[in-house]
Amino acid sequence: MKILITAFAIVLAIASDLTGPILDQIKLTYVPESQTVSVGEKVIFKNSDVVLHNVHAYLGKKTAFNWSIPPGASMSKTFKEAGEYIILCDLHPNMFAYITVEEE
């Protein structure tokens, strides 16, 4: 019983951290395809598909981050540097999105 309560508490802690703008992976597309956030703002990356995706973000030619996200999972990223990020899924080359991060 103690293990179940601990696992539930961990899930709640993770879920409570997942608030903010969402970039979802649905039907092999990113939704929305484009969004603007401020420096210091957190974006949630969600995989609503039944297949594995990754989120490969570029700032210019430099990889900013590259994560695998299993079906039904979510991750968050706080953007600390302004610029236009190109978001790709290396597993599905037709998937792309843009996140513009602006100074406040």
Secondary structure, DSSP 8 states (H G I E B T S, - for coil): -HHHHHHHHHHHHHHHT--S-EEEEETTEEESSEEEEETT-EEEEEE-SSS-EEEEEEETTEEEEEEEE-TT-EEEEE--S-EEEEEE-TTSTT-EEEEEEE--
